[in-house]
Amino acid sequence: MVQANVSESVIVNQIQNSTVRYALTTDQIIALKNAGASDAVLNALINSVNKAPAQTTTTVEQVPNVYPYVSVAPWPWEPYHYGGYYRYHRWH
Protein backbone atom coordinates (compact mmCIF):
# COMPACT_ATOMS: atom_id res chain seq x y z
CA MET A 1 0.00 0.00 0.00
CA VAL A 2 2.96 2.28 0.65
CA GLN A 3 4.16 1.88 -2.92
CA ALA A 4 0.62 2.62 -4.17
CA ASN A 5 0.81 5.99 -2.31
CA VAL A 6 -1.97 5.10 0.13
CA SER A 7 -1.89 7.58 2.99
CA GLU A 8 -0.29 6.66 6.29
CA SER A 9 -3.56 7.10 8.22
CA VAL A 10 -5.44 4.73 5.89
CA ILE A 11 -2.75 2.05 6.24
CA VAL A 12 -2.69 2.37 10.03
CA ASN A 13 -6.51 2.19 10.20
CA GLN A 14 -6.48 -0.92 8.02
CA ILE A 15 -3.90 -2.59 10.29
CA GLN A 16 -5.79 -1.65 13.47
CA ASN A 17 -9.20 -2.75 12.16
CA SER A 18 -7.95 -6.01 10.72
CA THR A 19 -8.14 -9.23 12.71
CA VAL A 20 -4.67 -10.20 11.48
CA ARG A 21 -1.83 -10.22 13.99
CA TYR A 22 1.56 -9.45 12.43
CA ALA A 23 4.67 -10.90 14.07
CA LEU A 24 7.45 -9.13 12.18
CA THR A 25 11.06 -10.17 12.26
CA THR A 26 13.86 -7.62 12.36
CA ASP A 27 14.63 -8.27 8.70
CA GLN A 28 11.00 -7.68 7.75
CA ILE A 29 10.91 -4.38 9.65
CA ILE A 30 14.07 -3.23 7.88
CA ALA A 31 12.66 -4.28 4.50
CA LEU A 32 9.43 -2.38 5.14
CA LYS A 33 11.36 0.72 6.21
CA ASN A 34 13.51 0.50 3.05
CA ALA A 35 10.30 0.18 1.00
CA GLY A 36 9.09 3.50 2.40
CA ALA A 37 6.85 2.51 5.32
CA SER A 38 6.60 5.22 7.96
CA ASP A 39 7.32 4.74 11.65
CA ALA A 40 3.56 4.98 12.39
CA VAL A 41 2.83 2.11 9.99
CA LEU A 42 5.66 0.01 11.44
CA ASN A 43 4.46 0.67 15.00
CA ALA A 44 0.90 -0.31 14.05
CA LEU A 45 2.21 -3.58 12.60
CA ILE A 46 4.38 -4.29 15.63
CA ASN A 47 1.54 -3.50 18.07
CA SER A 48 -0.87 -5.77 16.19
CA VAL A 49 0.72 -8.75 17.97
CA ASN A 50 -1.08 -7.62 21.14
CA LYS A 51 -4.55 -7.90 19.54
CA ALA A 52 -6.93 -10.49 20.88
CA PRO A 53 -7.07 -13.48 18.55
CA ALA A 54 -9.96 -13.54 16.13
CA GLN A 55 -12.89 -15.53 17.44
CA THR A 56 -13.83 -18.50 15.37
CA THR A 57 -17.02 -20.45 15.53
CA THR A 58 -17.40 -24.10 14.74
CA THR A 59 -20.72 -25.53 13.66
CA VAL A 60 -21.27 -29.23 14.10
CA GLU A 61 -24.21 -30.75 12.30
CA GLN A 62 -25.47 -33.83 14.03
CA VAL A 63 -26.73 -36.51 11.70
CA PRO A 64 -29.05 -39.18 13.04
CA ASN A 65 -27.72 -42.72 13.09
CA VAL A 66 -29.25 -44.76 10.30
CA TYR A 67 -28.95 -48.50 10.43
CA PRO A 68 -29.97 -50.66 7.51
CA TYR A 69 -32.78 -53.08 8.14
CA VAL A 70 -31.32 -56.58 8.10
CA SER A 71 -33.32 -59.65 8.84
CA VAL A 72 -32.81 -63.34 8.34
CA ALA A 73 -36.06 -65.18 7.97
CA PRO A 74 -36.55 -68.91 7.55
CA TRP A 75 -38.54 -70.41 4.71
CA PRO A 76 -41.41 -69.75 3.71
CA TRP A 77 -40.43 -66.11 3.98
CA GLU A 78 -39.44 -64.38 0.73
CA PRO A 79 -37.24 -61.28 0.43
CA TYR A 80 -38.42 -58.22 -1.43
CA HIS A 81 -36.77 -54.87 -2.00
CA TYR A 82 -38.54 -51.82 -0.62
CA GLY A 83 -37.23 -48.36 0.28
CA GLY A 84 -33.61 -49.26 -0.33
CA TYR A 85 -33.72 -52.28 1.99
CA TYR A 86 -34.56 -55.94 1.69
CA ARG A 87 -37.55 -56.98 3.70
CA TYR A 88 -39.37 -60.28 4.05
CA HIS A 89 -42.96 -61.33 3.74
CA ARG A 90 -44.63 -64.65 4.15
CA TRP A 91 -46.16 -66.47 1.20
CA HIS A 92 -49.35 -68.28 2.06
Sine and cosine of phi, psi and omega as CSV:
sin_phi,cos_phi,sin_psi,cos_psi,sin_omega,cos_omega
0.00,0.00,-0.52,0.85,0.02,-1.00
-0.89,0.46,-0.71,0.71,-0.02,-1.00
-0.94,0.35,-0.33,0.94,0.06,-1.00
-1.00,0.02,0.13,0.99,0.02,-1.00
0.89,0.47,0.55,0.84,0.12,-0.99
-0.97,0.26,0.66,-0.75,-0.09,-1.00
-0.90,0.43,0.43,-0.90,-0.02,-1.00
-0.85,0.52,-0.67,0.74,-0.04,-1.00
-0.91,0.41,-0.59,0.81,0.02,-1.00
-0.93,0.38,-0.67,0.74,0.01,-1.00
-0.90,0.44,-0.71,0.70,0.00,-1.00
-0.89,0.46,-0.68,0.73,0.03,-1.00
-0.88,0.48,-0.65,0.76,0.02,-1.00
-0.89,0.46,-0.69,0.72,0.01,-1.00
-0.90,0.44,-0.70,0.72,-0.06,-1.00
-0.94,0.33,-0.53,0.85,-0.03,-1.00
-1.00,0.00,-0.14,0.99,0.02,-1.00
-0.98,0.17,0.44,-0.90,0.07,-1.00
-1.00,0.03,-0.02,1.00,-0.04,-1.00
-0.98,0.22,0.67,-0.74,0.08,-1.00
-0.95,-0.32,0.86,-0.51,-0.04,-1.00
-0.99,-0.14,0.82,-0.57,0.06,-1.00
-0.92,-0.39,1.00,0.00,-0.10,-0.99
-0.99,0.10,0.63,-0.78,0.13,-0.99
-1.00,0.06,0.21,-0.98,0.04,-1.00
-0.86,0.50,-0.68,0.73,0.01,-1.00
-0.89,0.46,-0.61,0.79,0.02,-1.00
-0.93,0.38,-0.62,0.79,0.04,-1.00
-0.90,0.44,-0.69,0.72,0.02,-1.00
-0.90,0.44,-0.67,0.75,0.01,-1.00
-0.90,0.44,-0.65,0.76,0.04,-1.00
-0.91,0.41,-0.65,0.76,0.03,-1.00
-0.90,0.44,-0.68,0.74,0.03,-1.00
-0.91,0.41,-0.44,0.90,0.03,-1.00
-0.99,0.15,-0.13,0.99,0.08,-1.00
0.95,-0.32,0.14,0.99,0.02,-1.00
-0.94,0.34,0.67,-0.74,-0.01,-1.00
-0.98,0.19,0.21,-0.98,0.03,-1.00
-0.89,0.45,-0.56,0.83,0.02,-1.00
-0.91,0.42,-0.65,0.76,0.03,-1.00
-0.92,0.39,-0.70,0.71,0.02,-1.00
-0.88,0.47,-0.67,0.74,0.02,-1.00
-0.90,0.43,-0.62,0.78,0.04,-1.00
-0.90,0.44,-0.65,0.76,0.04,-1.00
-0.91,0.41,-0.71,0.70,-0.02,-1.00
-0.90,0.44,-0.66,0.75,-0.02,-1.00
-0.96,0.28,-0.25,0.97,-0.01,-1.00
-0.92,0.40,-0.31,0.95,0.03,-1.00
-0.89,0.45,-0.46,0.89,-0.04,-1.00
-0.99,0.13,-0.02,1.00,0.01,-1.00
-0.92,0.40,0.48,-0.88,0.12,-0.99
-0.93,0.37,0.62,-0.78,0.02,-1.00
-0.88,0.47,0.53,-0.85,0.01,-1.00
-0.90,0.45,0.68,-0.73,0.00,-1.00
-0.99,0.16,0.72,-0.69,0.05,-1.00
-0.89,-0.45,0.53,-0.85,0.05,-1.00
-0.89,-0.46,0.60,-0.80,0.03,-1.00
-0.87,-0.50,0.78,-0.62,0.03,-1.00
-0.95,-0.31,0.81,-0.59,0.02,-1.00
-0.92,-0.40,0.85,-0.52,0.03,-1.00
-1.00,-0.08,0.84,-0.54,-0.03,-1.00
-1.00,-0.03,0.82,-0.58,-0.01,-1.00
-0.97,-0.25,0.72,-0.69,0.00,-1.00
-0.92,0.40,0.53,-0.85,0.05,-1.00
-0.95,0.31,0.77,-0.64,0.03,-1.00
-0.86,-0.51,0.86,-0.52,0.01,-1.00
-0.93,-0.37,0.73,-0.69,0.03,-1.00
-0.93,0.38,0.53,-0.85,0.01,-1.00
-0.99,0.15,0.90,-0.43,0.00,-1.00
-0.81,-0.58,0.76,-0.65,0.00,-1.00
-0.57,-0.82,0.60,-0.80,0.09,-1.00
-0.90,-0.43,0.89,-0.46,-0.06,-1.00
-0.87,-0.49,0.68,-0.74,0.04,-1.00
-0.96,0.28,0.30,-0.95,0.07,-1.00
-0.86,0.51,0.64,-0.77,0.31,0.95
-0.99,-0.15,0.52,0.86,0.04,-1.00
-0.99,0.15,0.62,-0.79,-0.02,-1.00
-0.86,-0.51,0.69,-0.72,0.04,-1.00
-0.98,0.20,0.53,-0.85,0.17,-0.99
-0.61,-0.79,0.42,-0.91,-0.07,-1.00
-0.99,-0.17,0.82,-0.57,0.00,-1.00
-0.51,-0.86,0.79,-0.61,0.07,-1.00
0.89,0.45,0.53,0.85,0.04,-1.00
1.00,0.09,0.02,1.00,-0.03,-1.00
-0.76,-0.65,0.40,-0.92,0.13,-0.99
-1.00,0.00,0.75,-0.66,0.04,-1.00
-0.80,-0.60,0.16,-0.99,-0.07,-1.00
-0.81,-0.59,0.60,-0.80,0.12,-0.99
-0.69,-0.72,0.36,-0.93,-0.09,-1.00
-0.99,-0.11,0.74,-0.67,0.08,-1.00
-1.00,0.00,0.76,-0.66,0.03,-1.00
-0.98,-0.20,0.00,0.00,0.00,0.00
